[in-house]
Amino acid sequence: MGSCKVQNDKQTKSVLVHGPIIVGAGPSGLAVSACLSQQGLPSLIIERSDCLASLWKHRTYDRLKLHLPKKFCELPLFGFPENFPKYPTKRQFIAYIESYASHFKIQPKFKQAVQAALFDHASGFWRVQTQDSEYISKWLVVATGENAEPVFPDVVGLDKFNGNVLHTSKYKSGSEFKNQKVLVIGCGNSGMEVSLDLCRHNAIPHMVARNSVHVLPREIFGFSTFGIAMALLRWFPLRLVDKILLLMANITLGNTDQLGLRRPKTGPIELKNITGKTPVLDVGALSQIKSGKIKVVGGVKEITKNGARFTDGQEKEIDAIILATGYKSNVPTWLKECDFFTKDGMPKTPFPNGWKGDNGLYTVGFTRRGLQGTALDADKIAQDISEQWRKIKDLNNNNNNNNYTSNSPSYPT
């Protein structure tokens, strides 16, 4: 999808885009493109990988399912198939994304890794440089999201370990770790689910819980915990809702502190809004912790050649290490001369106003509110660009010249 004209020179290809440039062909980028299409506007998605939703296709484990019911994870204008289960699998979600792109006739340019994006004040246009092309547009939508690159922690001695070390972005199944003692560093949703998967493949997971963590049941009395929270927030203050959720969690799960999983002092929803730290929605790991099949350990002091020393003085032999240490934004590595983002690659302006910057810059997928936040921002972006498009069109209604040139890109007509 999108309209562009190409000019070649000896070194690079200049692609003059009639509509916004969207960086990233994950759910966020596709959602913006679809909303723009609904407004009758073209766009061009550029994507560094060779497929849609590469994080889901290449960097997720086989047993992954959506943590929230599908109704909370739909992209704008096109819902999940009715025959999909309440919590779609990884494969089903990928199929949904592919159907979404097909429905809106979205055709990204793949294998286009952005090296630099810069606003050209002289022309008033964005210039986005990839390995072989320069894309030029009045609008730039950053849709690479919060989870663009894996986070690798600085653990003393990790480089000396004799066994296998991998990030969860490379983990597929526990079948390759059968009968092995596996140290899982991290106790968020990924750490919990990987530990559960290892357990079900007869591995012996030791999960590091260095920091405090909220563990909530995925469902309470058959209803989605997230759905209950959203309903309660319509009527009650956030902190009261947090207290209700924690009371329900204690009734259904028991005291997680006794299992080595200390709860933060701040409630789960408030903590998520402030820091982006998502509560763990339990899908079975907690029962394995209670049974002793998943062993919870404290912070790692040092990795040795054959194991690990912990901050409580214990030492254990380990066969493999899995880093469930999450992901981060990569925006600061390629968006140049722009102070809209923090050094961590997140918009400085908090939700719900972090979707729009200056000079035609937009962001989507940075709300720390999952696909619901993506859907909200995608609609706002499309509405805002559509208003600008109409204003420019009104200014140019006496000018029928639709051609771009490298020195003077054209406006909508």
DOLUMDREN-317979 format. One line per 8 residues: number of its first residue (from 1); their letters; for each residue y, z, x of C-alpha. Coordinates in pm, 1 decimal. Layout:
% DOLUMDREN-317979
NUM	a	Y/Z/X; ...
% end
This chain:
% DOLUMDREN-317979
1	mgsckvqn	0.0/0.0/0.0; 351.5/-67.6/119.5; 570.4/-356.8/212.4; 664.6/-435.0/569.7; 767.8/-712.4/803.6; 649.2/-740.7/1159.7; 836.0/-854.6/1465.4; 656.3/-891.6/1797.8
9	dkqtksvl	789.0/-856.9/2148.2; 618.9/-844.3/2484.6; 543.2/-472.6/2477.5; 522.3/-344.4/2122.0; 511.2/-452.3/1760.9; 806.3/-360.8/1538.8; 700.4/-285.8/1179.7; 993.4/-263.3/940.9
17	vhgpiivg	875.1/-67.6/638.5; 1013.0/-127.7/290.8; 963.5/227.6/167.9; 877.9/564.3/326.9; 656.0/605.3/631.8; 394.2/872.8/563.2; 222.2/1023.9/867.9; -127.7/1140.3/775.5
25	agpsglav	-395.4/1002.7/541.8; -530.1/1335.0/423.6; -487.9/1469.2/68.2; -117.5/1541.8/127.8; -26.0/1193.1/244.8; -228.4/1029.7/-30.4; -65.0/1251.5/-294.9; 285.7/1146.1/-188.4
33	saclsqqg	186.5/779.3/-178.6; 38.1/803.1/-529.0; 347.2/975.8/-669.2; 571.1/711.6/-510.0; 350.4/441.5/-659.1; 394.9/601.6/-1000.9; 771.2/564.6/-948.2; 722.7/198.4/-859.8
41	lpsliier	800.7/252.1/-491.4; 603.5/122.5/-191.2; 502.8/333.1/106.6; 305.6/300.3/426.5; 61.8/563.6/552.5; -22.0/567.6/922.2; -323.3/769.4/1035.5; -452.7/850.5/1384.0
49	sdclaslw	-822.0/853.3/1287.0; -1037.7/576.4/1138.4; -1074.0/716.8/787.0; -921.3/904.9/496.9; -928.2/1286.1/506.7; -1061.5/1298.7/862.6; -1050.8/1680.1/870.5; -1293.5/1691.0/579.8
57	khrtydrl	-1514.0/1410.6/710.2; -1536.3/1500.4/1077.1; -1432.1/1863.8/1123.1; -1608.0/2058.7/849.6; -1955.6/2207.1/826.1; -2221.9/2064.5/597.4; -2245.9/2355.0/351.8; -1873.5/2367.3/280.1
65	klhlpkkf	-1759.6/2375.4/-81.5; -1413.8/2415.7/-227.6; -1328.7/2785.1/-233.2; -1131.6/2746.4/-556.7; -1232.9/2586.5/-888.1; -1167.7/2214.1/-897.5; -887.6/2246.0/-1155.2; -678.1/2419.3/-887.3
73	celplfgf	-753.6/2150.7/-627.0; -668.1/1828.9/-806.9; -417.4/1587.7/-659.2; -138.2/1454.0/-881.5; -207.6/1196.8/-1154.3; -585.4/1174.8/-1100.9; -833.2/1454.0/-1167.9; -1187.1/1524.2/-1054.2
81	penfpkyp	-1472.8/1359.5/-1244.5; -1588.5/1575.6/-1535.3; -1946.6/1577.8/-1405.5; -1844.7/1742.7/-1077.1; -1939.9/2110.9/-1054.6; -1685.0/2391.5/-1072.6; -1682.5/2413.2/-691.7; -1730.4/2060.1/-553.8
89	tkrqfiay	-1919.2/2012.4/-229.0; -1774.3/1859.6/84.8; -1930.9/1522.0/1.4; -1801.8/1533.0/-354.3; -1450.1/1615.1/-240.0; -1455.9/1325.1/8.1; -1579.5/1094.6/-270.4; -1289.8/1216.1/-487.8
97	iesyashf	-1038.8/1142.5/-210.0; -1179.4/792.6/-161.4; -1166.3/726.6/-536.9; -808.8/855.7/-541.7; -699.3/611.6/-272.0; -883.2/325.7/-443.2; -729.6/406.1/-782.5; -375.4/389.6/-644.4
105	kiqpkfkq	-457.5/98.5/-410.1; -354.7/299.8/-104.4; -443.4/124.1/220.1; -336.2/323.2/526.8; -303.7/175.7/873.1; -576.5/355.4/1067.6; -603.1/428.2/1439.7; -227.9/472.1/1465.1
113	avqaalfd	-163.9/792.4/1661.3; 201.6/891.1/1646.2; 342.0/952.1/1992.6; 701.8/1012.7/1888.8; 916.5/1006.0/1576.4; 1293.1/1007.9/1612.1; 1587.9/961.9/1378.2; 1820.6/688.9/1503.5
121	hasgfwrv	2170.0/806.3/1405.0; 2323.9/471.1/1493.7; 2118.7/278.0/1237.1; 2038.1/563.2/997.9; 1666.2/492.3/1018.7; 1354.9/670.1/1147.3; 1164.1/514.5/1435.0; 799.1/616.2/1459.1
129	qtqdseyi	620.7/511.8/1777.9; 241.8/477.7/1797.7; 29.5/348.5/2084.7; 100.6/-16.6/1997.4; 368.3/-27.6/1726.3; 706.9/102.1/1622.6; 750.3/168.6/1250.7; 1103.6/178.7/1110.0
137	skwlvvat	1209.1/324.0/774.1; 1486.8/510.6/599.8; 1240.5/786.8/506.9; 977.3/979.8/699.2; 717.7/1200.7/528.0; 533.0/1441.4/758.3; 189.7/1487.2/596.9; -16.4/1602.3/894.7
145	genaepvf	-33.7/1951.9/746.9; -108.2/2301.4/869.6; -455.1/2218.9/1005.3; -403.1/1925.9/1239.6; -549.6/2075.9/1558.5; -811.6/2343.8/1627.2; -692.9/2671.7/1777.9; -873.9/2780.4/2094.1
153	pdvvgldk	-823.0/3149.7/2175.7; -761.9/3282.2/2523.2; -1075.1/3493.2/2578.9; -1138.1/3642.9/2922.1; -1445.5/3492.1/3086.4; -1510.2/3225.7/2824.5; -1518.1/2954.9/3090.3; -1796.5/3140.9/3274.7
161	fngnvlht	-2035.9/3158.4/2979.5; -2365.9/2979.3/3043.4; -2443.5/2900.0/2680.4; -2301.2/2659.6/2423.3; -1940.0/2715.8/2309.9; -1792.0/2521.0/2020.8; -1514.3/2543.9/1766.0; -1602.3/2537.0/1396.0
169	skyksgse	-1442.8/2190.4/1388.1; -1756.6/2074.0/1573.0; -2004.8/2294.5/1385.9; -2222.6/2118.5/1128.4; -2526.3/2334.1/1054.7; -2705.1/2646.0/1168.7; -3026.2/2449.9/1211.7; -2946.3/2387.2/1580.3
177	fknqkvlv	-2912.5/2762.6/1644.4; -3246.5/2878.7/1506.0; -3360.0/3210.5/1657.7; -3046.0/3229.7/1875.1; -2803.1/3519.6/1902.0; -2469.5/3364.3/1811.0; -2130.0/3527.5/1858.3; -1889.4/3408.9/1587.6
185	igcgnsgm	-1531.2/3485.0/1690.4; -1327.3/3515.4/1372.3; -1387.8/3671.6/1031.0; -1188.4/3448.8/797.1; -1344.5/3213.6/543.0; -1484.6/2987.8/817.7; -1622.4/3276.8/1022.2; -1787.9/3430.1/716.6
193	evsldlcr	-1939.8/3102.9/596.0; -2063.0/2996.4/938.7; -2221.9/3339.5/984.1; -2390.6/3303.6/645.2; -2511.9/2953.8/732.5; -2649.6/3076.7/1065.9; -2827.0/3358.9/887.9; -2991.8/3116.3/645.3
201	hnaiphmv	-3121.0/2912.4/939.3; -3281.7/3217.4/1101.7; -3017.4/3263.6/1367.1; -2877.8/3609.7/1448.0; -2500.3/3603.4/1398.9; -2268.0/3866.0/1545.8; -1928.3/3825.8/1379.5; -1618.4/3950.6/1558.7
209	arnsvhvl	-1377.6/4132.4/1326.6; -1095.3/4223.5/1560.1; -822.5/4213.8/1293.8; -805.1/4348.4/940.9; -911.2/4113.5/659.9; -910.3/4107.1/280.6; -1248.8/4018.0/131.3; -1248.1/3939.4/-240.2
217	preifgfs	-1529.3/3818.7/-466.0; -1499.9/3447.0/-539.9; -1554.9/3534.3/-906.2; -1515.5/3849.4/-1112.3; -1733.6/3869.9/-1422.7; -1779.6/3493.6/-1417.4; -1410.8/3409.5/-1382.6; -1242.2/3273.3/-1068.7
225	tfgiamal	-1062.3/3551.2/-881.7; -787.0/3306.3/-796.6; -756.1/3204.5/-1162.5; -734.9/3570.7/-1267.9; -462.9/3628.5/-1009.2; -260.4/3327.3/-1125.7; -285.5/3441.6/-1487.6; -181.5/3798.9/-1405.8
233	lrwfplrl	117.2/3681.4/-1201.0; 266.7/3528.3/-1514.5; 304.5/3875.3/-1663.7; 303.9/4131.9/-1383.8; 478.8/4182.3/-1047.6; 296.2/4059.7/-739.0; 223.2/4401.7/-590.1; 72.7/4525.3/-916.4
241	vdkilllm	-149.3/4217.0/-930.3; -260.1/4287.0/-572.5; -355.3/4642.9/-672.8; -556.8/4512.0/-968.1; -740.3/4260.4/-745.9; -823.2/4526.2/-486.9; -948.7/4763.0/-756.0; -1177.1/4488.7/-890.7
249	anitlgnt	-1290.2/4402.4/-538.2; -1380.6/4764.3/-464.9; -1579.7/4784.7/-788.1; -1774.6/4464.0/-725.5; -1803.8/4460.8/-345.0; -1766.8/4823.9/-245.6; -1564.4/4962.4/42.7; -1555.3/4688.9/308.6
257	dqlglrrp	-1403.6/4928.5/564.1; -1745.9/5089.4/592.9; -1886.3/4751.8/700.3; -1636.0/4712.2/984.5; -1404.3/4490.3/777.2; -1077.7/4684.0/755.4; -839.5/4586.8/479.3; -473.7/4520.9/567.4
265	ktgpielk	-213.6/4757.1/425.2; -37.2/4463.4/259.5; -204.9/4323.8/-52.6; -393.2/3989.5/-40.5; -145.0/3771.3/-230.4; 162.0/3922.6/-65.8; 1.0/3882.0/277.3; -83.3/3518.4/201.4
273	nitgktpv	275.6/3446.3/96.1; 425.8/3616.2/402.6; 191.0/3506.5/680.2; -26.3/3230.5/535.2; -337.4/3441.4/604.9; -585.7/3359.5/330.1; -812.9/3629.8/187.5; -1184.2/3568.0/230.4
281	ldvgalsq	-1354.9/3466.9/-93.5; -1708.2/3593.5/-53.4; -1989.5/3347.8/-126.8; -2276.9/3562.2/-1.6; -2192.0/3676.0/350.9; -2111.6/4031.2/246.4; -2463.3/4095.9/114.1; -2603.7/3974.0/447.7
289	iksgkikv	-2367.8/4209.4/631.0; -2486.4/4497.7/414.0; -2849.1/4408.9/487.1; -2779.2/4395.4/861.8; -2863.7/4026.3/899.5; -2501.5/3952.9/991.3; -2381.0/4207.5/1244.2; -2008.6/4290.2/1252.3
297	vggvkeit	-1868.9/4373.8/1596.6; -1523.3/4473.7/1719.3; -1285.7/4289.4/1949.1; -1415.6/4104.8/2253.8; -1302.2/4250.0/2585.1; -1471.7/3992.6/2804.4; -1726.4/3712.7/2792.5; -1990.6/3733.1/3064.3
305	kngarftd	-2232.1/3468.4/3188.8; -2496.5/3571.4/2938.4; -2312.9/3765.3/2670.5; -2008.6/3969.2/2579.6; -1848.1/4306.3/2637.1; -1663.7/4455.9/2342.8; -1362.6/4684.0/2316.4; -1581.0/4970.7/2191.1
313	gqekeida	-1783.7/4963.8/2514.4; -2087.2/4779.2/2378.2; -2239.0/4486.5/2564.9; -2468.0/4225.9/2409.0; -2662.1/3924.4/2528.7; -2555.7/3607.1/2348.9; -2704.4/3255.8/2340.1; -2407.9/3067.5/2189.6
321	iilatgyk	-2046.0/3121.2/2086.1; -1872.1/2968.6/1783.8; -1492.9/2989.7/1764.0; -1391.0/3036.9/1400.3; -1029.8/3068.5/1506.5; -866.0/2823.8/1269.6; -621.2/2538.1/1305.2; -253.0/2475.7/1368.7
329	snvptwlk	15.5/2217.0/1306.7; 82.4/1954.5/1575.2; 425.5/1842.6/1453.6; 622.2/1976.2/1757.3; 423.2/1746.8/1988.2; 558.4/1427.3/1828.8; 861.2/1493.5/1604.4; 1153.5/1475.1/1846.6
337	ecdfftkd	1507.2/1616.8/1837.8; 1448.3/1787.6/1504.0; 1506.2/2156.0/1435.9; 1358.6/2155.9/1085.0; 1025.9/2294.2/1213.7; 948.5/2613.2/1403.7; 778.9/2605.2/1743.1; 454.3/2663.3/1551.8
345	gmpktpfp	505.4/2343.2/1355.6; 590.6/2494.3/1017.9; 907.7/2430.6/815.2; 1172.8/2694.0/885.5; 1272.9/2695.4/519.5; 1016.8/2892.2/318.5; 836.2/2779.1/4.9; 936.9/2643.9/-242.2
353	ngwkgdng	1221.6/2470.4/-55.9; 1052.4/2359.7/266.5; 967.7/2008.6/146.6; 1299.6/1839.9/234.1; 1495.5/1815.7/557.4; 1793.5/1605.9/663.3; 1827.7/1231.1/712.4; 1538.4/1132.5/487.1
361	lytvgftr	1284.2/1374.9/637.1; 1020.9/1526.2/407.5; 715.9/1748.4/455.2; 403.2/1795.6/247.0; 99.0/2014.3/308.1; 289.0/2300.5/471.9; 327.2/2538.7/176.6; 36.5/2769.9/271.7
369	rglqgtal	-64.3/2732.0/-91.5; -342.9/2478.6/-60.6; -373.0/2165.4/-268.1; -167.0/2314.7/-550.3; 128.7/2340.3/-314.3; 63.3/1985.0/-197.0; 73.1/1852.2/-552.8; 402.5/2029.2/-626.3
377	dadkiaqd	574.6/1898.9/-313.1; 438.0/1544.7/-347.6; 597.7/1513.5/-689.5; 931.4/1652.6/-566.3; 937.0/1411.6/-271.7; 865.3/1108.4/-489.2; 1133.4/1207.7/-739.4; 1391.3/1259.7/-464.8
385	iseqwrki	1320.4/931.3/-285.4; 1317.6/748.0/-617.9; 1669.8/874.2/-695.1; 1793.2/756.9/-354.9; 1618.3/423.5/-400.3; 1796.4/363.0/-732.5; 2135.4/455.0/-585.2; 2087.6/215.8/-294.6
393	kdlnnnnn	1968.1/-53.2/-531.8; 2280.9/-11.8/-744.3; 2497.2/-51.0/-434.4; 2312.2/-368.2/-339.0; 2276.2/-531.6/-677.7; 2515.0/-803.8/-566.7; 2321.6/-863.4/-248.6; 1994.1/-1050.6/-281.8
401	nnnytsns	1907.9/-1043.2/86.7; 1571.3/-863.5/115.5; 1506.2/-942.7/483.2; 1485.5/-686.5/760.4; 1600.8/-750.3/1113.7; 1527.6/-527.0/1409.2; 1896.6/-436.8/1444.3; 1979.6/-401.0/1076.8
409	psypt	1692.6/-295.1/852.7; 1746.1/-379.3/486.8; 1779.5/-137.0/197.1; 1603.6/-156.6/-140.9; 1716.2/-436.9/-368.4
% end
